[in-house]
Amino acid sequence: MAELFSADWMNNLKDAWNADPEVSGKLAEIGFNSVITCGFKNEDQPRGVFVVENGECVRAGDYDGSTPDWDMRADRENWLKWASDGIGMTGLGTAFAMGKLKFLSGDFKGMIKDPRMAGPFVKSFALMGKIDTE
């Protein structure tokens, strides 16, 4: 079992991401490159970092001070809920609108309007459910 957003957890997500053609493959098709960080709303810094080059995660682990293109924050309880239950497009929009999911970096509204990015983004939450999380 890995602690949410720990190096082990992030690397498990990396493996699941790279093995899923609906995520890494679809993002490779559009040449998606990004530094993604995740963490909790009440903390100054994110906990984990996830580096994507041409759709594939090339590095994941503990946050290392990298400047994120996307910095997503939520309460621990919400992250665990979304990881176990998944989140659809409607749930994602609701979470954003209600402030349950915050983007300290990144253009959520632009991303969600682009199905080439929105689909893989929603599917990435389902990948979290495959990780045995503490």
DSSP file (Angstrom, degrees, kcal/mol; ACC not computed):
  #  RESIDUE AA STRUCTURE BP1 BP2  ACC     N-H-->O    O-->H-N    N-H-->O    O-->H-N    TCO  KAPPA ALPHA  PHI   PSI    X-CA   Y-CA   Z-CA
    1    1 A M              0   0    0      0, 0.0     2,-0.4     0, 0.0   132,-0.2   0.000 360.0 360.0 360.0 137.3    0.0    0.0    0.0
    2    2 A A  B     -a  133   0A   0    130,-2.5   132,-2.6     6,-0.1     2,-0.2  -0.895 360.0-111.8-116.9 144.7    1.3    3.4   -0.9
    3    3 A E    >   -     0   0    0     -2,-0.4     3,-2.5   130,-0.2     6,-0.4  -0.509  51.5 -88.4 -69.7 137.7    0.5    6.8    0.7
    4    4 A L  T 3  S+     0   0    0      1,-0.3    -1,-0.1    -2,-0.2     3,-0.1  -0.250 110.4   1.3 -51.2 125.1   -1.5    9.1   -1.6
    5    5 A F  T 3  S+     0   0    0      1,-0.2    -1,-0.3    -3,-0.1    58,-0.2   0.504  96.2 138.0  70.0   9.7    1.0   11.2   -3.8
    6    6 A S  S <> S-     0   0    0     -3,-2.5     4,-3.0     1,-0.1     5,-0.2  -0.287  73.4 -98.9 -71.0 169.7    4.1    9.5   -2.3
    7    7 A A  H  > S+     0   0    0      1,-0.2     4,-2.2     2,-0.2     5,-0.2   0.908 126.5  48.9 -57.3 -43.4    6.9    8.6   -4.7
    8    8 A D  H  > S+     0   0    0      2,-0.2     4,-2.0     1,-0.2    -1,-0.2   0.929 112.7  47.4 -62.7 -44.7    5.7    5.0   -4.8
    9    9 A W  H  > S+     0   0    0     -6,-0.4     4,-2.2     1,-0.2    -2,-0.2   0.932 112.0  49.3 -62.4 -46.9    2.1    6.0   -5.4
   10   10 A M  H  X S+     0   0    0     -4,-3.0     4,-2.2     1,-0.2    -1,-0.2   0.870 110.8  50.5 -62.6 -37.4    3.1    8.4   -8.2
   11   11 A N  H  X S+     0   0    0     -4,-2.2     4,-2.2    -5,-0.2    -1,-0.2   0.844 107.9  52.7 -71.6 -32.3    5.3    5.7   -9.9
   12   12 A N  H  X S+     0   0    0     -4,-2.0     4,-2.2     2,-0.2    -2,-0.2   0.898 110.2  48.8 -64.8 -39.5    2.3    3.3   -9.7
   13   13 A L  H  X S+     0   0    0     -4,-2.2     4,-3.0     2,-0.2    -2,-0.2   0.901 108.2  54.7 -64.6 -40.8    0.2    5.9  -11.5
   14   14 A K  H  X S+     0   0    0     -4,-2.2     4,-2.7     2,-0.2    43,-0.3   0.928 109.1  47.4 -56.9 -47.1    3.0    6.4  -14.0
   15   15 A D  H  X S+     0   0    0     -4,-2.2     4,-1.5     1,-0.2    -1,-0.2   0.915 114.4  45.9 -62.9 -43.5    3.0    2.6  -14.8
   16   16 A A  H  X S+     0   0    0     -4,-2.2     4,-0.6     2,-0.2    -2,-0.2   0.908 113.5  50.5 -65.9 -41.7   -0.8    2.6  -15.1
   17   17 A W  H >< S+     0   0    0     -4,-3.0     3,-1.3     1,-0.2     7,-1.0   0.948 111.6  46.2 -59.1 -53.0   -0.8    5.7  -17.3
   18   18 A N  H 3< S+     0   0    0     -4,-2.7    -1,-0.2     1,-0.3    -2,-0.2   0.775 111.1  53.3 -66.5 -26.1    1.8    4.4  -19.7
   19   19 A A  H 3< S+     0   0    0     -4,-1.5    -1,-0.3    -5,-0.2    -2,-0.2   0.552  93.8  82.0 -84.0  -8.6    0.0    1.1  -20.0
   20   20 A D    XX> -     0   0    0     -3,-1.3     4,-1.8    -4,-0.6     3,-1.8  -0.849  58.0-168.0-105.1 106.8   -3.3    2.7  -20.9
   21   21 A P  I 34>S+     0   0    0      0, 0.0     5,-1.2     0, 0.0    -1,-0.1   0.734  87.3  64.9 -65.0 -20.8   -3.6    3.6  -24.6
   22   22 A E  I 345S+     0   0    0      3,-0.2   101,-0.1     2,-0.1    -5,-0.1   0.649 117.8  25.8 -75.2 -13.2   -6.7    5.7  -23.9
   23   23 A V  I <>5S+     0   0    0     -3,-1.8     4,-2.2    -6,-0.3     5,-0.2   0.738 134.2  26.7-108.5 -71.6   -4.6    8.0  -21.8
   24   24 A S  I  X5S+     0   0    0     -4,-1.8     4,-2.0    -7,-1.0     5,-0.1   0.897 124.9  49.1 -64.4 -40.5   -0.9    7.9  -22.9
   25   25 A G  I  ><S+     0   0    0     -5,-0.7     4,-1.6     2,-0.2    -1,-0.2   0.926 112.4  46.5 -65.6 -45.2   -1.8    7.0  -26.5
   26   26 A K  H  ><S+     0   0    0     -5,-1.2     4,-0.6     1,-0.2    -1,-0.2   0.878 114.6  47.8 -65.6 -37.5   -4.4    9.6  -27.0
   27   27 A L  H ><>S+     0   0    0     -4,-2.2     5,-2.5     1,-0.2     3,-0.6   0.827 106.7  57.1 -73.5 -30.2   -2.2   12.3  -25.5
   28   28 A A  H ><5S+     0   0    0     -4,-2.0     3,-1.4     1,-0.2    -1,-0.2   0.872  98.0  62.9 -63.6 -36.3    0.7   11.1  -27.7
   29   29 A E  H 3<5S+     0   0    0     -4,-1.6    -1,-0.2     1,-0.3    -2,-0.2   0.786 110.4  37.9 -59.7 -28.3   -1.5   11.8  -30.7
   30   30 A I  T <<5S-     0   0    0     -4,-0.6    -1,-0.3    -3,-0.6    -2,-0.2   0.303 113.9-114.7-106.6   8.5   -1.6   15.5  -29.8
   31   31 A G  T < 5 -     0   0    0     -3,-1.4     2,-0.3    -4,-0.2    23,-0.3   0.882  43.6-169.4  63.7  40.2    2.0   15.8  -28.6
   32   32 A F      < +     0   0    0     -5,-2.5    23,-2.6    21,-0.1     2,-0.4  -0.484  11.4 173.9 -70.9 123.5    1.0   16.5  -25.0
   33   33 A N        +     0   0    0     -2,-0.3     2,-0.3    20,-0.2    20,-0.2  -0.996  13.8 143.5-127.9 133.5    3.9   17.6  -22.8
   34   34 A S  E     -B   52   0B   0     18,-2.4    18,-3.3    -2,-0.4     2,-0.6  -0.978  47.9-131.3-167.7 150.8    3.4   18.8  -19.3
   35   35 A V  E     -B   51   0B   0     -2,-0.3    34,-2.7    16,-0.2    35,-2.0  -0.964  36.3-170.0-104.4 117.3    4.6   18.9  -15.7
   36   36 A I  E     -Bc  50  70B   0     14,-3.0    14,-2.4    -2,-0.6     2,-0.3  -0.916   6.1-173.2-113.6 131.4    1.7   17.9  -13.5
   37   37 A T  E     -Bc  49  71B   0     33,-3.0    35,-2.7    -2,-0.4     2,-0.3  -0.920   2.6-165.8-122.9 153.6    1.6   18.2   -9.7
   38   38 A C  E     +Bc  48  72B   0     10,-1.8     9,-2.6    -2,-0.3    10,-2.0  -0.968  23.5 124.5-135.0 148.6   -0.9   17.0   -7.2
   39   39 A G  E     - c   0  73B   0     33,-1.6    35,-1.4    -2,-0.3     2,-0.3  -0.948  52.3 -57.2-174.9-162.7   -1.5   17.8   -3.6
   40   40 A F  E >   - c   0  74B   0      5,-0.4     3,-1.7    -2,-0.3    35,-0.2  -0.773  37.0-125.7-106.8 146.6   -3.8   19.0   -0.9
   41   41 A K  T 3  S+     0   0    0     33,-0.7    34,-0.1    -2,-0.3    -1,-0.1   0.795 106.5  53.9 -60.1 -33.0   -5.6   22.4   -0.8
   42   42 A N  T 3  S+     0   0    0     32,-0.2     2,-0.3     2,-0.0    -1,-0.3   0.341  94.3  87.3 -89.4   9.0   -4.3   23.4    2.6
   43   43 A E  S <  S-     0   0    0     -3,-1.7     4,-0.0     1,-0.1    -4,-0.0  -0.834  70.1-139.5-113.0 148.2   -0.6   22.9    1.8
   44   44 A D  S    S+     0   0    0     -2,-0.3    -1,-0.1     2,-0.1    -3,-0.0   0.868  88.3  37.8 -70.0 -37.8    1.8   25.4    0.2
   45   45 A Q  S    S-     0   0    0      1,-0.1    -5,-0.4    18,-0.0    18,-0.0  -0.838  87.3-109.6-116.6 151.9    3.5   22.9   -2.1
   46   46 A P        -     0   0    0      0, 0.0    -7,-0.3     0, 0.0    17,-0.1  -0.249  19.9-139.4 -67.2 167.5    2.2   19.9   -4.0
   47   47 A R  S    S+     0   0    0     -9,-2.6    16,-2.7     1,-0.2     2,-0.3   0.827  76.3  30.7 -95.6 -41.6    3.1   16.4   -2.9
   48   48 A G  E     -BD  38  62B   0    -10,-2.0   -10,-1.8    14,-0.3     2,-0.3  -0.851  60.6-152.3-125.8 157.1    3.7   14.6   -6.1
   49   49 A V  E     -BD  37  61B   0     12,-2.7    12,-2.1    -2,-0.3     2,-0.4  -0.959   6.1-172.1-129.1 148.4    5.1   15.4   -9.6
   50   50 A F  E     -BD  36  60B   0    -14,-2.4   -14,-3.0    -2,-0.3     2,-0.6  -0.953   8.8-159.3-144.1 111.9    4.3   13.7  -12.9
   51   51 A V  E     -BD  35  59B   0      8,-3.4     7,-2.5    -2,-0.4     8,-1.2  -0.864   8.5-167.9-105.6 122.6    6.3   14.6  -16.0
   52   52 A V  E     -BD  34  57B   0    -18,-3.3   -18,-2.4    -2,-0.6     2,-0.4  -0.921   8.0-177.3-114.0 129.6    4.7   13.8  -19.4
   53   53 A E  E >  S- D   0  56B   0      3,-3.0     3,-1.9    -2,-0.5   -20,-0.2  -0.988  77.4 -17.3-126.3 121.5    6.5   13.9  -22.7
   54   54 A N  T 3  S-     0   0    0     -2,-0.4   -21,-0.2     1,-0.3   -23,-0.1   0.887 129.4 -51.7  49.5  44.9    4.5   13.2  -25.9
   55   55 A G  T 3  S+     0   0    0    -23,-2.6     2,-0.4   -28,-0.2    -1,-0.3   0.150 118.0 105.8  86.2 -18.9    1.8   11.5  -23.9
   56   56 A E  E <  S-D   53   0B   0     -3,-1.9    -3,-3.0   -24,-0.2     2,-0.6  -0.777  72.4-124.5 -99.4 136.7    4.1    9.2  -21.9
   57   57 A C  E     +D   52   0B   0     -2,-0.4    -5,-0.3   -43,-0.3     3,-0.1  -0.694  31.3 174.8 -77.5 119.7    5.0    9.7  -18.3
   58   58 A V  E     +     0   0B   0     -7,-2.5     2,-0.3    -2,-0.6    -1,-0.2   0.607  65.2  17.5-101.5 -16.5    8.8    9.8  -18.2
   59   59 A R  E     +D   51   0B   0     -8,-1.2    -8,-3.4     2,-0.0     2,-0.3  -0.959  61.0 166.9-158.2 137.9    9.2   10.7  -14.5
   60   60 A A  E     +D   50   0B   0     -2,-0.3     2,-0.3   -10,-0.2   -10,-0.2  -0.989  25.1  93.9-147.6 151.8    7.1   10.6  -11.4
   61   61 A G  E     -D   49   0B   0    -12,-2.1   -12,-2.7    -2,-0.3     3,-0.1  -0.994  69.3  -7.4 164.5-157.3    7.8   10.9   -7.7
   62   62 A D  E    S-D   48   0B   0     -2,-0.3   -14,-0.3   -14,-0.2   -56,-0.1  -0.372  84.5 -86.5 -65.3 146.6    7.9   13.3   -4.8
   63   63 A Y        -     0   0    0    -16,-2.7    -1,-0.1   -58,-0.2   -56,-0.0  -0.343  44.8-173.3 -56.8 132.4    7.5   16.9   -5.7
   64   64 A D        -     0   0    0     -3,-0.1    -1,-0.1     2,-0.0    -2,-0.1   0.170  53.2 -88.9-119.4  15.2   10.9   18.3   -6.5
   65   65 A G  S    S+     0   0    0      1,-0.3    -2,-0.1   -19,-0.1   -16,-0.0   0.430  74.1 154.1  90.7  -1.5   10.4   22.0   -6.9
   66   66 A S        -     0   0    0      1,-0.1    -1,-0.3     0, 0.0    -2,-0.0  -0.266  52.4-111.6 -58.1 145.3    9.6   21.7  -10.7
   67   67 A T        -     0   0    0      1,-0.0     2,-0.2     2,-0.0   -32,-0.1  -0.727  39.3-136.2 -80.0 118.6    7.4   24.5  -12.0
   68   68 A P        -     0   0    0      0, 0.0   -32,-0.2     0, 0.0     3,-0.2  -0.481  23.4-163.0 -81.3 145.2    4.1   22.9  -12.9
   69   69 A D  S    S+     0   0    0    -34,-2.7     2,-0.4     1,-0.3   -33,-0.2   0.758  95.5  27.2 -81.5 -33.2    2.0   23.4  -16.0
   70   70 A W  E     -c   36   0B   0    -35,-2.0   -33,-3.0    36,-0.1     2,-0.5  -0.996  67.9-179.9-130.9 124.5   -0.9   21.9  -14.1
   71   71 A D  E     -cE  37 105B   0     34,-1.7    33,-2.8    -2,-0.4    34,-0.8  -0.930  12.1-169.9-127.2 106.1   -1.1   22.0  -10.2
   72   72 A M  E     -cE  38 103B   0    -35,-2.7   -33,-1.6    -2,-0.5     2,-0.4  -0.810   4.7-177.3-103.1 134.8   -4.2   20.2   -9.0
   73   73 A R  E     +cE  39 102B   0     29,-2.7    29,-3.2    -2,-0.4     2,-0.3  -0.983  12.9 145.0-133.4 142.6   -5.4   20.5   -5.4
   74   74 A A  E     -c   40   0B   0    -35,-1.4   -33,-0.7    -2,-0.4   -32,-0.2  -0.954  52.4 -79.2-158.3 168.9   -8.2   18.9   -3.4
   75   75 A D     >  -     0   0    0     25,-0.5     4,-2.2    -2,-0.3     3,-0.3  -0.449  44.4-114.3 -70.3 151.4   -8.9   17.6    0.1
   76   76 A R  H  > S+     0   0    0      1,-0.2     4,-2.6     2,-0.2     5,-0.2   0.893 115.6  55.8 -53.6 -43.8   -7.6   14.1    0.8
   77   77 A E  H  > S+     0   0    0      1,-0.2     4,-2.1     2,-0.2    -1,-0.2   0.892 108.4  47.3 -60.1 -40.9  -11.1   12.8    1.2
   78   78 A N  H  > S+     0   0    0     -3,-0.3     4,-2.9     2,-0.2     5,-0.3   0.917 110.4  51.6 -68.1 -43.1  -12.1   14.0   -2.3
   79   79 A W  H  X S+     0   0    0     -4,-2.2     4,-2.4     1,-0.2    -2,-0.2   0.939 112.2  47.0 -57.1 -46.2   -9.0   12.6   -3.9
   80   80 A L  H  X S+     0   0    0     -4,-2.6     4,-2.1     2,-0.2    -1,-0.2   0.887 112.1  50.2 -64.9 -38.4   -9.7    9.2   -2.3
   81   81 A K  H  X S+     0   0    0     -4,-2.1     4,-3.1    -5,-0.2     5,-0.4   0.944 113.0  45.2 -63.5 -48.6  -13.3    9.3   -3.4
   82   82 A W  H  X S+     0   0    0     -4,-2.9     4,-1.9     1,-0.2    -2,-0.2   0.867 112.7  52.1 -65.3 -35.5  -12.4   10.1   -7.0
   83   83 A A  H  < S+     0   0    0     -4,-2.4    -1,-0.2    -5,-0.3    -2,-0.2   0.894 117.7  36.8 -67.6 -38.7   -9.7    7.5   -7.0
   84   84 A S  H  < S+     0   0    0     -4,-2.1    -2,-0.2    -5,-0.2    -1,-0.2   0.872 131.5  27.4 -82.7 -35.9  -12.1    4.8   -5.8
   85   85 A D  H  < S-     0   0    0     -4,-3.1    -3,-0.2    -5,-0.2    -2,-0.2   0.602  99.4-135.6-100.3 -13.7  -15.2    5.8   -7.6
   86   86 A G     <  -     0   0    0     -4,-1.9     2,-0.3    -5,-0.4    -1,-0.2  -0.176  16.1-112.4  76.3 177.0  -13.8    7.5  -10.7
   87   87 A I        -     0   0    0     35,-0.4    38,-0.2    -4,-0.1    39,-0.2  -0.950  21.0-149.3-151.6 129.3  -15.2   10.8  -11.9
   88   88 A G     >  -     0   0    0     -2,-0.3     4,-2.5    37,-0.1     5,-0.2  -0.246  40.0 -90.6 -87.9-178.3  -17.0   11.5  -15.1
   89   89 A M  H  > S+     0   0    0      2,-0.2     4,-2.2     1,-0.2     5,-0.2   0.897 128.2  47.6 -60.8 -41.9  -17.1   14.7  -17.1
   90   90 A T  H  > S+     0   0    0      2,-0.2     4,-2.5     1,-0.2    -1,-0.2   0.927 112.5  48.6 -66.3 -45.3  -20.1   16.0  -15.2
   91   91 A G  H  > S+     0   0    0      1,-0.2     4,-2.7     2,-0.2    -2,-0.2   0.875 110.8  51.7 -62.1 -37.7  -18.6   15.1  -11.8
   92   92 A L  H  X S+     0   0    0     -4,-2.5     4,-2.2     2,-0.2    -1,-0.2   0.927 110.5  47.4 -65.2 -45.3  -15.4   16.8  -12.8
   93   93 A G  H  X S+     0   0    0     -4,-2.2     4,-2.7     1,-0.2    -2,-0.2   0.896 113.6  48.5 -62.0 -40.8  -17.2   20.0  -13.8
   94   94 A T  H  X S+     0   0    0     -4,-2.5     4,-2.6     2,-0.2     6,-0.3   0.919 109.8  51.5 -65.2 -44.5  -19.1   20.0  -10.6
   95   95 A A  H  <>S+     0   0    0     -4,-2.7     5,-1.9     1,-0.2     6,-1.7   0.899 114.2  44.5 -60.0 -40.9  -16.0   19.4   -8.5
   96   96 A F  H ><5S+     0   0    0     -4,-2.2     3,-1.1     4,-0.2    -2,-0.2   0.941 113.8  48.6 -67.7 -48.2  -14.3   22.4  -10.2
   97   97 A A  H 3<5S+     0   0    0     -4,-2.7    -2,-0.2     1,-0.3    -1,-0.2   0.846 113.5  47.3 -62.6 -35.1  -17.4   24.7  -10.0
   98   98 A M  T 3<5S-     0   0    0     -4,-2.6    -1,-0.3    -5,-0.2    -2,-0.2   0.478 114.8-115.1 -86.4  -2.2  -17.9   23.9   -6.3
   99   99 A G  T < 5S+     0   0    0     -3,-1.1    -3,-0.2    -4,-0.4     3,-0.1   0.599  82.9 121.3  80.4  11.0  -14.2   24.4   -5.5
  100  100 A K  S   <S+     0   0    0     -5,-1.9     2,-0.5    -6,-0.3   -25,-0.5   0.826  78.5  40.5 -74.2 -30.6  -13.6   20.8   -4.5
  101  101 A L  S    S-     0   0    0     -6,-1.7     2,-0.4   -27,-0.1    -2,-0.3  -0.977  79.6-170.6-119.8 118.2  -10.9   20.6   -7.2
  102  102 A K  E     -E   73   0B   0    -29,-3.2   -29,-2.7    -2,-0.5     2,-0.6  -0.844  15.6-152.5-110.1 144.0   -8.7   23.6   -7.6
  103  103 A F  E     +E   72   0B   0     -2,-0.4   -31,-0.2   -31,-0.2     3,-0.1  -0.940  13.4 177.7-113.5 106.9   -6.2   24.3  -10.4
  104  104 A L  E    S+     0   0B   0    -33,-2.8     2,-0.3    -2,-0.6   -32,-0.1   0.741  82.2  18.8 -79.3 -22.9   -3.4   26.5   -9.1
  105  105 A S  E    S+E   71   0B   0    -34,-0.8   -34,-1.7    -3,-0.1    -1,-0.2  -0.980 103.9  52.5-139.3 149.0   -1.8   26.2  -12.5
  106  106 A G  S    S-     0   0    0     -2,-0.3     2,-1.0   -36,-0.2     3,-0.2  -0.046  79.1 -92.6 105.9 152.3   -3.3   25.1  -15.8
  107  107 A D     >  +     0   0    0      1,-0.2     4,-2.5   -38,-0.1     5,-0.2  -0.761  39.7 174.5-103.7  85.7   -6.3   26.1  -17.8
  108  108 A F  H  > S+     0   0    0     -2,-1.0     4,-2.9     1,-0.2     5,-0.2   0.921  79.4  51.1 -58.0 -46.7   -9.1   23.8  -16.7
  109  109 A K  H  > S+     0   0    0      1,-0.2     4,-1.0     2,-0.2    -1,-0.2   0.891 112.7  45.5 -63.1 -40.1  -11.8   25.5  -18.8
  110  110 A G  H  4 S+     0   0    0      2,-0.2     4,-0.5     1,-0.2    -1,-0.2   0.907 114.8  48.4 -67.0 -41.9   -9.7   25.3  -22.0
  111  111 A M  H >< S+     0   0    0     -4,-2.5     3,-1.4     1,-0.2     7,-0.5   0.914 108.4  52.4 -64.6 -44.5   -8.8   21.7  -21.3
  112  112 A I  H 3< S+     0   0    0     -4,-2.9    -1,-0.2     1,-0.3    -2,-0.2   0.748 105.5  55.8 -69.4 -22.6  -12.3   20.5  -20.6
  113  113 A K  T 3< S+     0   0    0     -4,-1.0    -1,-0.3    -5,-0.2    -2,-0.2   0.597  95.2  75.0 -82.1 -11.7  -13.5   22.0  -23.9
  114  114 A D    X>  -     0   0    0     -3,-1.4     4,-3.0    -4,-0.5     3,-2.0  -0.870  66.4-162.9-104.8 103.2  -10.9   20.0  -25.9
  115  115 A P  H 3> S+     0   0    0      0, 0.0     4,-1.5     0, 0.0    -1,-0.1   0.743  87.7  66.5 -59.6 -22.6  -12.1   16.3  -26.1
  116  116 A R  H 34 S+     0   0    0      1,-0.2   -86,-0.1     2,-0.1   -87,-0.1   0.780 117.7  24.9 -68.3 -24.8   -8.6   15.3  -27.1
  117  117 A M  H <> S+     0   0    0     -3,-2.0     4,-2.1    -6,-0.3    -1,-0.2   0.767 118.0  58.9-103.4 -38.2   -7.4   16.3  -23.6
  118  118 A A  H  X S+     0   0    0     -4,-3.0     4,-2.5    -7,-0.5     5,-0.2   0.904 102.7  53.0 -63.7 -43.7  -10.6   16.0  -21.5
  119  119 A G  H  X S+     0   0    0     -4,-1.5     4,-2.3     1,-0.2    -1,-0.2   0.955 112.7  42.5 -58.3 -54.1  -11.2   12.3  -22.2
  120  120 A P  H  > S+     0   0    0      0, 0.0     4,-1.8     0, 0.0    -1,-0.2   0.866 112.4  56.1 -61.3 -34.3   -7.7   11.2  -21.1
  121  121 A F  H  X S+     0   0    0     -4,-2.1     4,-0.8     2,-0.2    -2,-0.2   0.943 109.5  44.5 -62.5 -47.2   -7.9   13.5  -18.1
  122  122 A V  H >X S+     0   0    0     -4,-2.5     3,-0.9     1,-0.2     4,-0.9   0.912 112.6  52.6 -62.3 -42.2  -11.1   12.0  -16.9
  123  123 A K  H 3X S+     0   0    0     -4,-2.3     4,-1.4     1,-0.2     3,-0.2   0.798  97.7  66.4 -65.5 -27.9   -9.7    8.5  -17.5
  124  124 A S  H 3X S+     0   0    0     -4,-1.8     4,-1.1     1,-0.2    -1,-0.2   0.819  95.4  57.3 -64.1 -28.8   -6.6    9.3  -15.5
  125  125 A F  H <X S+     0   0    0     -3,-0.9     4,-0.8    -4,-0.8     3,-0.3   0.885 102.9  53.4 -67.6 -37.3   -8.8    9.5  -12.4
  126  126 A A  H >< S+     0   0    0     -4,-0.9     3,-0.6    -3,-0.2     4,-0.4   0.841 102.1  59.5 -64.8 -32.1   -9.9    5.9  -13.0
  127  127 A L  H >< S+     0   0    0     -4,-1.4     3,-1.6     1,-0.2     4,-0.3   0.851  95.7  62.2 -63.9 -33.3   -6.2    4.9  -13.1
  128  128 A M  H >< S+     0   0    0     -4,-1.1     3,-1.6    -3,-0.3    -1,-0.2   0.843  94.5  62.8 -60.0 -32.4   -5.8    6.2   -9.6
  129  129 A G  T << S+     0   0    0     -4,-0.8    -1,-0.3    -3,-0.6    -2,-0.2   0.658  92.8  63.5 -68.1 -15.6   -8.4    3.6   -8.5
  130  130 A K  T <  S+     0   0    0     -3,-1.6     2,-0.5    -4,-0.4    -1,-0.3   0.549  86.5  89.6 -83.6  -7.3   -6.0    0.8   -9.6
  131  131 A I  S <  S-     0   0    0     -3,-1.6     2,-0.9    -4,-0.3  -122,-0.0  -0.790  82.7-125.9 -96.7 129.4   -3.4    1.9   -7.0
  132  132 A D        -     0   0    0     -2,-0.5  -130,-2.5     2,-0.0     2,-0.4  -0.630  42.1-167.9 -72.4 104.9   -3.6    0.4   -3.5
  133  133 A T  B      a    2   0A   0     -2,-0.9  -130,-0.2  -132,-0.2    -1,-0.0  -0.802 360.0 360.0-110.9 138.3   -3.7    3.6   -1.5
  134  134 A E              0   0    0   -132,-2.6  -131,-0.2    -2,-0.4    -1,-0.1   0.432 360.0 360.0 -79.1 360.0   -3.3    4.2    2.2
